Structure formats: C-alpha cells, structure tokens
C-alpha cells in the first residue's frame, strides 16, 4: 500500500514492470533455491525487453492498461480529507535544529545573493550547516529539542482531555465558569 495512507491505491504498473514481474516469477519457479542477483537480473530483463517484438510486448501493454483502469477507479473512490487537502487543524511537527538554522540564515543568503535559485539557497545552507562546529550547532539543536518537548506536553494534555485548544474541554469549562461568575457579579 501507499506510504502514509493505507487506504490509498498502489501506483499503477507499467508494461515493463509487468514484464519484469513475470520474469521474476519464471525465475523463481526454475531456481527455487538460488537467490536473485538483482543487478544481473535487471540487466537481463532490460536486454530481453529491448529485443522483444511489439506483438510480444502487447500482452504486457494490455496488463498495464487494465491496471491503469483499476487504479483510476480506486483513485476515483479514494477521498482523502477534503478532496486531497490536508486537515488544517493538524499541527505541524516541530522543526529540527537544521531547519531552525535555515529559517535564520535563508533571508541573509537571499539578501546578499539577489536572484539566487531555491536549489542554490538550499545548497549554501547545507554547506554552511556542515561547516559549523558542534558547539555552533548546539543552540539550534537545543531549541529543536525544547520545541519537541512542548509538542509532547500538548499531546499529553490532549490525550488526557485537558487541552486548552480552540475546542478543548478545558476551554469550554473555563468559558462556562467565567460566564457564571459574570452573572453572579451583576
């Protein structure tokens, strides 16, 4: 199944992928006890595929077409939250020390190198990070660990029903208590 969402359909297979799968099954039947050397096996499959006629390949083309129809049908029925959009209420993971470093230095790199590509910015940031001594990296790593701890605390509160979030039970109870106090004061 697809990584992340077990309900999502597996990717569709190409004609060549079906061909390799068939070759592997044939190889297993003939050589039950011999492990497959993947590099050699792949090379032989590739060479064999290149020399096959269109007529020989048509069987695998049909398998790929049928798989595509099946995949398209599954994907039509697959409906992740809000039509593929992520749930905006799910909190993001806290950033790593490296990402904290990047968020600090990315604007500096962009301002000193106008017109620099995103890829080049990333390369410079990686290079800068890799050239730092461990003692220079430590403040970022420490901050990341603190943020991770805060996330754990929030998760613990949520699991125990004491989360003070937008719809959390603690906030609802507090708001109700405040309203009752206001009524008493009047």
N, C-alpha and C positions, 0 to 999 in steps of 0.2 A: 504494500500500500504506500501511498504518498507520505512523505515525511511531514509531520505536523498534524495533519488531519486524517484520521483513519477512515473517514467516510469518503474522502476524495478518491476518484478513479485513478488507477495507474496510468502512466503515459501510454500513448498508442505506439505500437511497434512498427518498424519499417519492414519492407520486404526482405532486406538484407538481414535484419535481426531475426526474422522467422527462419531464414536460411541457416544462419549460424546455430539457432536453437535446434533445428532439425539435424544438422551435422553433429552437434554435441550429443544428442540422443543416440544417433547411429554409433558414434564413437564409444559411448558408454556401453551399448549392447555388445560391441565387438571386444572391447577392452575393459572388462568389469573391474579388474584389479590394478590397472595401470593408471596412475594419476595423470591428469592432463597438464601438459606444459602449455600454459595459456599463450605465451608469445608465439610458439611454433604453431599451435592450433589456429590462432587468429590469422597468421600469415598464410597457412594452407587454405583456410576458408576464403580469404581475400583473393588469392590466386585462382581458386576454383570458381568463385563468383564472376571474376573478370572474363573467364573463358566460356561461361555458360551462354547459351543462346537465349533470345527473348522468349522463345517458347518454353524453355526450361524454367526461366525466371517467372513466367506468368502465374504459376501455381503460388508462388510466394507473394506476388503482387496482389492476387485475389485474397490471400490471407490478411495482408496488410489493409486492404480496402474494407474487409469485413470487420477487422479490429477497429478501424477508424470509425465506422458506423456505430459499433458498440460503444466505443469511447465517447463519441459525440453525444450519444443517447444518455450515457451515465452522467456526463458533464451537464447536460440539459436539466436532468433531475437533481443534480447536486446544487444545493443552495447554501453556501456559507453565509454567515451572519450578514444581513443587509446587502445581499447581492454582491458579495465579494469584498465589501468594505470591512475594515477592522472595527471591532467594538471600541468606540472612543472612551468608554469607561474603564477599559483595562489599562492599568498603569504600566508605564514603560519600565524596563529593567534599569537599575542604576548603572551609570556609565563606569567603565573600567578606568584605571589610572591613565592609560594611554589616551582614552577619549577625553578625559578631563584636560590632559596636556594639549591635545589637539584643539579643543574649544578655546583654549587660551592663546595659542600661537597661530591658528589659522588666519585670524584677521590681520595679524602682523605680517605674515607672509604675503597675503593678498595686497596689503597696502604698499609693501616695498617692491612687489612684482606685479604691477597692473597688467591685466590681460592674461595672467597665468592660468593654465587649464586646471580643472579639478584633479586630474590624474597627477599633474606635476606638483600640485599643492600636497597631495597625499604622499608622494614620494619624498618631498622635502620634510614633511612631518615625521615620516618613518625614519628617515636618515637622522634627523635631529634627536628623536627619541633613542635610537640605537647608540648615538654618540654620548648620551648622558651617562654620568656615573650613577651607581645605585643610590648613592646618597642624594643625588639631584632628582631622581625619580620618586624617592620615598614620600614626599609630601602629596603627590598625586595618588600614589597607591594607598596611603593612609586615608585620604579623603574618600576614595572609592570604597574602602572597607567601611568607613563610617556611614556612607550612603546605603550600603548593602545592609548594615545592621538596622538602620532606620526602616528599611523596607521589610525586614523580618519582624520588627516590632509592630508595624502596621498590619502585616499578615496575621500575626498572633492575635491582635485585637479583633480583626475581622472574624477570625475563626471562633473566637470566644464571644462574639456578639457585642463587643464594646467599641466598635469602630465609630469614630466621630465624623464620618464622611457625610456626603450630601443626603443620603437616605438611610444612614446608620441608625440603629435603635437608640444609641446614647443621645444623639442629637434630637431625635423625636421626643424622647423622655425629658430632656433638658428644656426644650421649647415648651412642652406642655407644663412643666413646673414653673417656668417663667411667666406663662400666661396666667396660671393660677395665682402667683404672687402679685401680678399686676391687678387682678380682680380684687384681691384682699386689700391692697393699698388704696383702692378707690373707695 
